[in-house]
Amino acid sequence: MTVNWTATGRFRNLVALIPAILAVPALAAPAPGLGVQSFDQLPKPLPLPYDEKADADAAVKAAMARAKASGKLLIIDLGGNWCPDCRVLAGTMALPQVKAFIGKHYELVMVDVGRFDRNLQIPGRYGIARPEGVPALLIIDPKTNRLLNPGKTSALSNARAMTPQALADWLASWTK
């Protein structure tokens, strides 16, 4: 960016910085530190976190009510038990430090989307016809029912290429 010292130039310089400022979540809580350096250190077998027989609409409605009452954000975790990345994320979220962090900042609901052939009405409520990949995490403000991470819902769909700490950092980046 070229610096222009006129009044108009200073205004343009500030306006140019707005996208960068808005891209960073403000005042996010620090992520918990993990003693786990790789996914190989997670307890085995990895969890099968999605209940294929659950009533997803009822589960999301109940989680939304808990989130509103507690003032926490809502995470809707869309995935399937067939998905290794979903299982790695679930194993990371089950670590005591991450589980406590999530419990403090979020209400979490797991929604089985099968092989993108089940419960797609849930992401559809937030303008997502079909997630780009799973796991797909919808971070929802329960006061407004607004999706806080549009365009980033499938950011963890390649969780195995990340580290457990990177997953925890991503979860922390959306907190208040």
N, C-alpha and C positions, 0 to 999 in steps of 0.2 A: 504494500500500500504506500503510495506517495504521500508525504506529509505536506499539507497546504496550511499555512499559518494565518490565512485570512479567516474572518468569522464564518464565512460560508464554508471554507475548507475544513475548519474544525468540526462543524456540524456534519459534513460529509464523512469525516474520519470516524466520528462517533457512530453514525448510522451504519457504516461499514462493519463496525464491531458487533452490532446487535445479533446477527446470526450466530457468531461464536459464543456470545454470552448466553443466548437462549439454548444452545446445544448442551450446556453443562447443567445437570440438575442442581438446583440451589440447595445448599445446606444439607446434603445427604449425610446420613449417619455413617460413621466409619464401619467398614466391614469387619466381621470378627476375624482374628488371626487363626489360622488353621495349623495344626501340627502335621497335616497330611500334605505331602509334596506331589503325589501322583495318584491317579485313580487306582493303581495297583494296590495301594494301601487301604482302600475302602473295604469295610467288612463284606464278605461274600457269603451267600450269593447276593447279588444286587437285588434291591426290592422290585417287586411287580406292583407299581403304585396305583394302577388304574383299575377301578372296579367296573368291569364290562357290563354288569347288570344294574348298576346304579341309575337312579332317576336324576340325570344331569341337571335338568331344569330345577328340580326341588333342591338339589345340593347347592347350586349356584345361588338360588334365592335365599337359602338359609345362611350361606357364607356372607352374602351381601348384607343381610340383616345383622349378623355378628359384627361385620366391619363397620357399619353405620353406628352401632351401639358403642363400639370400642374406640372409634376414631382412627382405626388402622386402615391401611390400604388393602385392597383385595387383589390377590393373585389367582387368576384362573389358569391352571396348568393344563394345557391340552396335549395329549399324547396317546401312546399305546404301549402295552407291555411288550410288544414285538420289537420296539425301538431301543437299540443299545444306548443312544444318547439320552433318551428319557430315563432309562434306568441308572445311568451314571449321574444325571442331575438329581434323581431321587435319592441315590446313595449319598451324594454330597449334602443334600438338604437334611438327611437323617443324622449327619454328624452332630454331636451335642452342641457345639458352638453355633453352627448354622441353624439348627432347629430352634435354639433359644433366641437367636437374632430374628428369625422369621416370626416366632411367636410374639416377640415384642413389637414388631413393626407391621405385620401383615396378618390377614386371615387368608388361609390357603385352601383352595378347593381343586381337586384333581378331576379332570373330565376326560374320559376315554373317547377318542375320536376314531377308534378302529384304524382302518387303513384309509382314512379320510372319507368314510362312508357312514359315520354315526355322529350324532350330536353336533352337527355343523351349524345348527341354529344358534348355538352359544357364541361362537366368534362372529356369526352373521349379525348379531345385535350391535356389534361394534364396527360394522362395515367390512368385515373380512369374510369373503365367501368360502375360502378354503385357505388354511394356513400354508405358507410357503414351505414349511418343514416343521417337524416336531423334535423336541418339545417346543411348543409355542406358549409363551407366557404373556397373558394379558394383565397389565397392571392397571387397576381400575380405581378411580377416586369414588368411593361409595356415596359421597355427598351429592355428586353431580352425575354419577354413572358414566363418567367420561373416561375413555381409554387414554392413559398417560404416555404410552409408548408406541404410538402409531409408527409403522415402518420398521419397528425394532422387535416385533413380537416373536419372530423366529431367530433372534440373534443367538440363541443357545442351541439351535438345531444341529450344530456340529460340536457339541459339548466335549466330545472325546479329544478334540484338537486343542482344548483349553486346559487349564489346570484347575484343581479344586478351588484355589484362592481366586482365580479369575472369575469363576462362577459366583463365589461369595461376593466379590467386588461388584459384579453386575447387579446382583440382587440388592446390594446396599445403595447403589447409585440412584435408585428410585425412591428411597425413603425420605421422610421429612426430618 
